[in-house]
Protein backbone atom coordinates (compact mmCIF):
# COMPACT_ATOMS: atom_id res chain seq x y z
CA UNK A 1 0.00 0.00 0.00
CA UNK A 2 2.84 2.35 0.72
CA UNK A 3 4.29 1.87 -2.78
CA UNK A 4 1.06 2.83 -4.52
CA UNK A 5 0.71 6.06 -2.56
CA UNK A 6 4.30 7.05 -3.34
CA UNK A 7 3.74 6.34 -7.05
CA UNK A 8 0.63 8.50 -7.17
CA UNK A 9 2.47 11.29 -5.32
CA UNK A 10 5.22 11.18 -7.96
CA UNK A 11 2.67 11.44 -10.78
CA UNK A 12 1.00 14.45 -9.14
CA UNK A 13 4.28 16.33 -8.80
CA UNK A 14 4.60 19.03 -11.48
CA UNK A 15 7.87 19.44 -13.34
CA UNK A 16 9.06 23.08 -13.19
CA UNK A 17 8.99 24.97 -16.49
CA UNK A 18 12.72 25.77 -16.43
CA UNK A 19 13.60 22.10 -15.91
CA UNK A 20 11.46 21.00 -18.85
CA UNK A 21 13.12 23.72 -20.97
CA UNK A 22 16.63 22.58 -20.03
CA UNK A 23 15.71 18.91 -20.59
CA UNK A 24 14.59 19.50 -24.20
CA UNK A 25 17.67 19.70 -26.48
CA UNK A 26 15.70 20.57 -29.62
CA UNK A 27 14.01 23.50 -27.90
CA UNK A 28 17.42 24.69 -26.68
CA UNK A 29 18.77 24.41 -30.22
CA UNK A 30 15.85 26.41 -31.59
CA UNK A 31 16.26 29.11 -28.94
CA UNK A 32 20.02 29.19 -29.53
CA UNK A 33 19.50 29.86 -33.23
CA UNK A 34 16.40 32.06 -33.02
CA UNK A 35 17.55 34.50 -30.32
CA UNK A 36 20.76 35.68 -32.06
CA UNK A 37 18.90 35.88 -35.37
CA UNK A 38 16.23 38.13 -33.87
CA UNK A 39 18.83 40.30 -32.14
CA UNK A 40 20.90 40.70 -35.31
CA UNK A 41 17.79 41.58 -37.31
CA UNK A 42 16.77 44.22 -34.78
CA UNK A 43 20.33 45.55 -34.69
CA UNK A 44 20.45 45.73 -38.50
CA UNK A 45 17.11 47.52 -38.72
CA UNK A 46 18.26 50.03 -36.10
CA UNK A 47 21.47 50.65 -38.09
CA UNK A 48 19.54 51.21 -41.32
CA UNK A 49 17.10 53.58 -39.63
CA UNK A 50 19.92 55.67 -38.09
CA UNK A 51 21.86 56.11 -41.37
CA UNK A 52 21.90 59.70 -42.52
CA UNK A 53 20.16 60.51 -45.79
CA UNK A 54 22.60 60.87 -48.73
CA UNK A 55 22.68 64.38 -50.30
KESE-683771 format. One record per residue: residue in three letters; chain; y, z, x of N, C-alpha, C in turn. Coordinates in Angstrom, 3 decimals, padded with zeros to 6 digits, always signed. Each point is the difference from the previous one (the first is absolute). Layout:
# KESE-683771
<site><code>ala</code><unit>A</unit><n_north>Y</n_north><n_up>Z</n_up><n_east>X</n_east><ca_north>Y</ca_north><ca_up>Z</ca_up><ca_east>X</ca_east><c_north>Y</c_north><c_up>Z</c_up><c_east>X</c_east></site>
...
END
This chain:
# KESE-683771
<site><code>unk</code><unit>A</unit><n_north>-001.193</n_north><n_up>+000.000</n_up><n_east>+000.820</n_east><ca_north>+001.193</ca_north><ca_up>+000.000</ca_up><ca_east>-000.820</ca_east><c_north>+001.253</c_north><c_up>+000.000</c_up><c_east>+000.860</c_east></site>
<site><code>unk</code><unit>A</unit><n_north>-000.066</n_north><n_up>+000.646</n_up><n_east>+001.108</n_east><ca_north>+001.166</ca_north><ca_up>+000.071</ca_up><ca_east>+000.868</ca_east><c_north>+000.312</c_north><c_up>-001.358</c_up><c_east>+000.613</c_east></site>
<site><code>unk</code><unit>A</unit><n_north>-001.022</n_north><n_up>-000.809</n_up><n_east>+000.269</n_east><ca_north>+000.226</ca_north><ca_up>-001.328</ca_up><ca_east>+000.569</ca_east><c_north>+000.702</c_north><c_up>-000.925</c_up><c_east>-000.989</c_east></site>
<site><code>unk</code><unit>A</unit><n_north>-000.355</n_north><n_up>+000.084</n_up><n_east>-001.261</n_east><ca_north>+000.617</ca_north><ca_up>-000.896</ca_up><ca_east>-000.978</ca_east><c_north>+001.465</c_north><c_up>+000.333</c_up><c_east>-000.203</c_east></site>
<site><code>unk</code><unit>A</unit><n_north>+000.352</n_north><n_up>+001.274</n_up><n_east>+000.028</n_east><ca_north>+001.410</ca_north><ca_up>+000.352</ca_up><ca_east>-000.170</ca_east><c_north>+000.813</c_north><c_up>-000.434</c_up><c_east>+001.209</c_east></site>
<site><code>unk</code><unit>A</unit><n_north>-000.570</n_north><n_up>+000.079</n_up><n_east>+001.194</n_east><ca_north>+000.750</ca_north><ca_up>-000.426</ca_up><ca_east>+001.186</ca_east><c_north>+000.160</c_north><c_up>-001.525</c_up><c_east>+000.014</c_east></site>
<site><code>unk</code><unit>A</unit><n_north>-000.986</n_north><n_up>-000.734</n_up><n_east>-000.521</n_east><ca_north>+000.113</ca_north><ca_up>-001.457</ca_up><ca_east>-000.054</ca_east><c_north>+001.063</c_north><c_up>-000.425</c_up><c_east>-001.010</c_east></site>
<site><code>unk</code><unit>A</unit><n_north>+000.080</n_north><n_up>+000.673</n_up><n_east>-001.123</n_east><ca_north>+001.016</ca_north><ca_up>-000.363</ca_up><ca_east>-000.983</ca_east><c_north>+001.391</c_north><c_up>+000.379</c_up><c_east>+000.502</c_east></site>
<site><code>unk</code><unit>A</unit><n_north>+000.106</n_north><n_up>+001.092</n_up><n_east>+000.765</n_east><ca_north>+001.291</ca_north><ca_up>+000.372</ca_up><ca_east>+000.574</ca_east><c_north>+000.467</c_north><c_up>-001.040</c_up><c_east>+001.007</c_east></site>
<site><code>unk</code><unit>A</unit><n_north>-000.930</n_north><n_up>-000.564</n_up><n_east>+000.768</n_east><ca_north>+000.359</ca_north><ca_up>-001.031</ca_up><ca_east>+000.976</ca_east><c_north>+000.466</c_north><c_up>-001.274</c_up><c_east>-000.701</c_east></site>
<site><code>unk</code><unit>A</unit><n_north>-000.611</n_north><n_up>-000.341</n_up><n_east>-001.119</n_east><ca_north>+000.402</ca_north><ca_up>-001.202</ca_up><ca_east>-000.733</ca_east><c_north>+001.367</c_north><c_up>+000.163</c_up><c_east>-000.628</c_east></site>
<site><code>unk</code><unit>A</unit><n_north>+000.357</n_north><n_up>+001.217</n_up><n_east>-000.407</n_east><ca_north>+001.290</ca_north><ca_up>+000.252</ca_up><ca_east>-000.633</ca_east><c_north>+001.139</c_north><c_up>-000.005</c_up><c_east>+001.013</c_east></site>
<site><code>unk</code><unit>A</unit><n_north>-000.309</n_north><n_up>+000.271</n_up><n_east>+001.258</n_east><ca_north>+001.050</ca_north><ca_up>+000.081</ca_up><ca_east>+001.014</ca_east><c_north>+000.633</c_north><c_up>-001.365</c_up><c_east>+000.237</c_east></site>
<site><code>unk</code><unit>A</unit><n_north>+001.337</n_north><n_up>-000.060</n_up><n_east>-000.103</n_east><ca_north>+000.726</ca_north><ca_up>-001.255</ca_up><ca_east>+000.186</ca_east><c_north>+000.249</c_north><c_up>-000.245</c_up><c_east>+001.469</c_east></site>
<site><code>unk</code><unit>A</unit><n_north>-000.140</n_north><n_up>-001.247</n_up><n_east>+000.427</n_east><ca_north>+000.305</ca_north><ca_up>-000.371</ca_up><ca_east>+001.375</ca_east><c_north>+001.506</c_north><c_up>-000.234</c_up><c_east>+000.083</c_east></site>
<site><code>unk</code><unit>A</unit><n_north>+000.675</n_north><n_up>+000.600</n_up><n_east>+000.982</n_east><ca_north>+001.453</ca_north><ca_up>-000.218</ca_up><ca_east>+000.124</ca_east><c_north>+000.323</c_north><c_up>-001.464</c_up><c_east>+000.263</c_east></site>
<site><code>unk</code><unit>A</unit><n_north>+001.177</n_north><n_up>-000.433</n_up><n_east>-000.444</n_east><ca_north>+000.393</ca_north><ca_up>-001.404</ca_up><ca_east>+000.111</ca_east><c_north>+000.101</c_north><c_up>-000.432</c_up><c_east>+001.461</c_east></site>
<site><code>unk</code><unit>A</unit><n_north>+000.535</n_north><n_up>+000.856</n_up><n_east>+000.853</n_east><ca_north>+000.161</ca_north><ca_up>-000.362</ca_up><ca_east>+001.412</ca_east><c_north>-001.360</c_north><c_up>-000.170</c_up><c_east>+000.675</c_east></site>
<site><code>unk</code><unit>A</unit><n_north>-000.982</n_north><n_up>+000.822</n_up><n_east>-000.379</n_east><ca_north>-001.328</ca_north><ca_up>-000.128</ca_up><ca_east>+000.589</ca_east><c_north>-000.660</c_north><c_up>-001.302</c_up><c_east>-000.436</c_east></site>
<site><code>unk</code><unit>A</unit><n_north>+000.151</n_north><n_up>-000.382</n_up><n_east>-001.253</n_east><ca_north>-000.589</ca_north><ca_up>-001.261</ca_up><ca_east>-000.450</ca_east><c_north>+000.700</c_north><c_up>-001.186</c_up><c_east>+000.651</c_east></site>
<site><code>unk</code><unit>A</unit><n_north>+001.291</n_north><n_up>+000.133</n_up><n_east>+000.303</n_east><ca_north>+000.729</ca_north><ca_up>-001.060</ca_up><ca_east>+000.704</ca_east><c_north>-000.520</c_north><c_up>-000.144</c_up><c_east>+001.423</c_east></site>
<site><code>unk</code><unit>A</unit><n_north>-000.163</n_north><n_up>+001.115</n_up><n_east>+000.692</n_east><ca_north>-000.453</ca_north><ca_up>-000.036</ca_up><ca_east>+001.390</ca_east><c_north>-001.461</c_north><c_up>-000.462</c_up><c_east>+000.082</c_east></site>
<site><code>unk</code><unit>A</unit><n_north>-000.790</n_north><n_up>+000.275</n_up><n_east>-001.015</n_east><ca_north>-001.421</ca_north><ca_up>-000.372</ca_up><ca_east>+000.012</ca_east><c_north>-000.245</c_north><c_up>-001.480</c_up><c_east>-000.287</c_east></site>
<site><code>unk</code><unit>A</unit><n_north>+001.017</n_north><n_up>-000.731</n_up><n_east>-000.459</n_east><ca_north>-000.185</ca_north><ca_up>-001.401</ca_up><ca_east>-000.367</ca_east><c_north>+000.557</c_north><c_up>-000.908</c_up><c_east>+001.104</c_east></site>
<site><code>unk</code><unit>A</unit><n_north>-000.863</n_north><n_up>-000.574</n_up><n_east>+000.853</n_east><ca_north>+000.509</ca_north><ca_up>-000.800</ca_up><ca_east>+001.121</ca_east><c_north>+000.681</c_north><c_up>-001.296</c_up><c_east>-000.439</c_east></site>
<site><code>unk</code><unit>A</unit><n_north>-000.431</n_north><n_up>-000.605</n_up><n_east>-001.092</n_east><ca_north>+000.621</ca_north><ca_up>-001.240</ca_up><ca_east>-000.443</ca_east><c_north>+001.403</c_north><c_up>+000.255</c_up><c_east>-000.539</c_east></site>
<site><code>unk</code><unit>A</unit><n_north>+000.189</n_north><n_up>+001.120</n_up><n_east>-000.674</n_east><ca_north>+001.335</ca_north><ca_up>+000.350</ca_up><ca_east>-000.472</ca_east><c_north>+000.913</c_north><c_up>+000.296</c_up><c_east>+001.183</c_east></site>
<site><code>unk</code><unit>A</unit><n_north>-000.522</n_north><n_up>+000.671</n_up><n_east>+001.017</n_east><ca_north>+000.799</ca_north><ca_up>+000.258</ca_up><ca_east>+001.204</ca_east><c_north>+000.369</c_north><c_up>-001.309</c_up><c_east>+000.701</c_east></site>
<site><code>unk</code><unit>A</unit><n_north>-000.934</n_north><n_up>-000.942</n_up><n_east>+000.045</n_east><ca_north>+000.282</ca_north><ca_up>-001.298</ca_up><ca_east>+000.610</ca_east><c_north>+001.093</c_north><c_up>-000.728</c_up><c_east>-000.774</c_east></site>
<site><code>unk</code><unit>A</unit><n_north>-000.098</n_north><n_up>+000.010</n_up><n_east>-001.314</n_east><ca_north>+001.008</ca_north><ca_up>-000.646</ca_up><ca_east>-000.834</ca_east><c_north>+001.378</c_north><c_up>+000.632</c_up><c_east>+000.211</c_east></site>
<site><code>unk</code><unit>A</unit><n_north>+000.046</n_north><n_up>+001.319</n_up><n_east>+000.006</n_east><ca_north>+001.273</ca_north><ca_up>+000.693</ca_up><ca_east>+000.198</ca_east><c_north>+000.545</c_north><c_up>-000.281</c_up><c_east>+001.394</c_east></site>
<site><code>unk</code><unit>A</unit><n_north>-000.884</n_north><n_up>-000.048</n_up><n_east>+000.995</n_east><ca_north>+000.426</ca_north><ca_up>-000.262</ca_up><ca_east>+001.369</ca_east><c_north>+000.545</c_north><c_up>-001.398</c_up><c_east>+000.201</c_east></site>
<site><code>unk</code><unit>A</unit><n_north>-000.402</n_north><n_up>-000.934</n_up><n_east>-000.819</n_east><ca_north>+000.526</ca_north><ca_up>-001.364</ca_up><ca_east>+000.094</ca_east><c_north>+001.203</c_north><c_up>-000.178</c_up><c_east>-000.930</c_east></site>
<site><code>unk</code><unit>A</unit><n_north>-000.058</n_north><n_up>+000.586</n_up><n_east>-001.182</n_east><ca_north>+001.057</ca_north><ca_up>-000.198</ca_up><ca_east>-000.990</ca_east><c_north>+001.299</c_north><c_up>+000.720</c_up><c_east>+000.364</c_east></site>
<site><code>unk</code><unit>A</unit><n_north>-000.084</n_north><n_up>+001.216</n_up><n_east>+000.493</n_east><ca_north>+001.218</ca_north><ca_up>+000.766</ca_up><ca_east>+000.294</ca_east><c_north>+000.865</c_north><c_up>-000.667</c_up><c_east>+001.072</c_east></site>
<site><code>unk</code><unit>A</unit><n_north>-000.547</n_north><n_up>-000.385</n_up><n_east>+001.159</n_east><ca_north>+000.861</ca_north><ca_up>-000.685</ca_up><ca_east>+000.977</ca_east><c_north>+000.537</c_north><c_up>-001.330</c_up><c_east>-000.519</c_east></site>
<site><code>unk</code><unit>A</unit><n_north>-000.798</n_north><n_up>-000.707</n_up><n_east>-000.780</n_east><ca_north>+000.461</ca_north><ca_up>-001.273</ca_up><ca_east>-000.559</ca_east><c_north>+001.209</c_north><c_up>+000.214</c_up><c_east>-000.908</c_east></site>
<site><code>unk</code><unit>A</unit><n_north>-000.070</n_north><n_up>+000.985</n_up><n_east>-000.856</n_east><ca_north>+001.113</ca_north><ca_up>+000.294</ca_up><ca_east>-000.905</ca_east><c_north>+001.233</c_north><c_up>+000.430</c_up><c_east>+000.797</c_east></site>
<site><code>unk</code><unit>A</unit><n_north>-000.198</n_north><n_up>+000.855</n_up><n_east>+001.007</n_east><ca_north>+001.139</ca_north><ca_up>+000.453</ca_up><ca_east>+000.799</ca_east><c_north>+000.644</c_north><c_up>-001.145</c_up><c_east>+000.761</c_east></site>
<site><code>unk</code><unit>A</unit><n_north>-000.810</n_north><n_up>-000.891</n_up><n_east>+000.579</n_east><ca_north>+000.567</ca_north><ca_up>-001.139</ca_up><ca_east>+000.724</ca_east><c_north>+000.713</c_north><c_up>-000.966</c_up><c_east>-000.938</c_east></site>
<site><code>unk</code><unit>A</unit><n_north>-000.524</n_north><n_up>-000.187</n_up><n_east>-001.199</n_east><ca_north>+000.691</ca_north><ca_up>-000.851</ca_up><ca_east>-000.974</ca_east><c_north>+001.349</c_north><c_up>+000.583</c_up><c_east>-000.385</c_east></site>
<site><code>unk</code><unit>A</unit><n_north>+000.024</n_north><n_up>+001.294</n_up><n_east>-000.273</n_east><ca_north>+001.261</ca_north><ca_up>+000.653</ca_up><ca_east>-000.353</ca_east><c_north>+000.978</c_north><c_up>-000.076</c_up><c_east>+001.166</c_east></site>
<site><code>unk</code><unit>A</unit><n_north>-000.487</n_north><n_up>+000.234</n_up><n_east>+001.206</n_east><ca_north>+000.844</ca_north><ca_up>-000.065</ca_up><ca_east>+001.186</ca_east><c_north>+000.565</c_north><c_up>-001.420</c_up><c_east>+000.183</c_east></site>
<site><code>unk</code><unit>A</unit><n_north>-000.835</n_north><n_up>-001.011</n_up><n_east>-000.186</n_east><ca_north>+000.450</ca_north><ca_up>-001.380</ca_up><ca_east>+000.123</ca_east><c_north>+001.026</c_north><c_up>-000.369</c_up><c_east>-001.049</c_east></site>
<site><code>unk</code><unit>A</unit><n_north>-000.210</n_north><n_up>+000.435</n_up><n_east>-001.224</n_east><ca_north>+000.967</ca_north><ca_up>-000.286</ca_up><ca_east>-001.070</ca_east><c_north>+001.332</c_north><c_up>+000.679</c_up><c_east>+000.300</c_east></site>
<site><code>unk</code><unit>A</unit><n_north>-000.061</n_north><n_up>+001.238</n_up><n_east>+000.496</n_east><ca_north>+001.241</ca_north><ca_up>+000.702</ca_up><ca_east>+000.355</ca_east><c_north>+000.730</c_north><c_up>-000.724</c_up><c_east>+001.132</c_east></site>
<site><code>unk</code><unit>A</unit><n_north>-000.734</n_north><n_up>-000.524</n_up><n_east>+000.968</n_east><ca_north>+000.623</ca_north><ca_up>-000.735</ca_up><ca_east>+001.108</ca_east><c_north>+000.665</c_north><c_up>-001.280</c_up><c_east>-000.498</c_east></site>
<site><code>unk</code><unit>A</unit><n_north>-000.668</n_north><n_up>-000.714</n_up><n_east>-000.893</n_east><ca_north>+000.565</ca_north><ca_up>-001.244</ca_up><ca_east>-000.537</ca_east><c_north>+001.252</c_north><c_up>+000.288</c_up><c_east>-000.820</c_east></site>
<site><code>unk</code><unit>A</unit><n_north>-000.018</n_north><n_up>+001.058</n_up><n_east>-000.783</n_east><ca_north>+001.138</ca_north><ca_up>+000.345</ca_up><ca_east>-000.839</ca_east><c_north>+001.205</c_north><c_up>+000.398</c_up><c_east>+000.860</c_east></site>
<site><code>unk</code><unit>A</unit><n_north>-000.231</n_north><n_up>+000.669</n_up><n_east>+001.136</n_east><ca_north>+001.112</ca_north><ca_up>+000.476</ca_up><ca_east>+000.821</ca_east><c_north>+000.510</c_north><c_up>-001.047</c_up><c_east>+000.994</c_east></site>
<site><code>unk</code><unit>A</unit><n_north>-000.586</n_north><n_up>-001.185</n_up><n_east>+000.049</n_east><ca_north>+000.515</ca_north><ca_up>-001.051</ca_up><ca_east>+000.900</ca_east><c_north>+001.369</c_north><c_up>-000.459</c_up><c_east>-000.475</c_east></site>
<site><code>unk</code><unit>A</unit><n_north>+000.914</n_north><n_up>-000.182</n_up><n_east>+000.936</n_east><ca_north>+001.314</ca_north><ca_up>-000.509</ca_up><ca_east>-000.418</ca_east><c_north>-000.097</c_north><c_up>-001.475</c_up><c_east>-000.392</c_east></site>
<site><code>unk</code><unit>A</unit><n_north>+000.886</n_north><n_up>-000.409</n_up><n_east>-000.880</n_east><ca_north>+000.014</ca_north><ca_up>-001.387</ca_up><ca_east>-000.469</ca_east><c_north>+000.566</c_north><c_up>-000.885</c_up><c_east>+001.111</c_east></site>
<site><code>unk</code><unit>A</unit><n_north>-000.660</n_north><n_up>-001.125</n_up><n_east>+000.282</n_east><ca_north>+000.461</ca_north><ca_up>-000.921</ca_up><ca_east>+001.052</ca_east><c_north>+001.278</c_north><c_up>-000.707</c_up><c_east>-000.463</c_east></site>
<site><code>unk</code><unit>A</unit><n_north>+000.973</n_north><n_up>-000.189</n_up><n_east>+000.919</n_east><ca_north>+001.257</ca_north><ca_up>-000.675</ca_up><ca_east>-000.386</ca_east><c_north>-000.193</c_north><c_up>-001.496</c_up><c_east>-000.227</c_east></site>
END
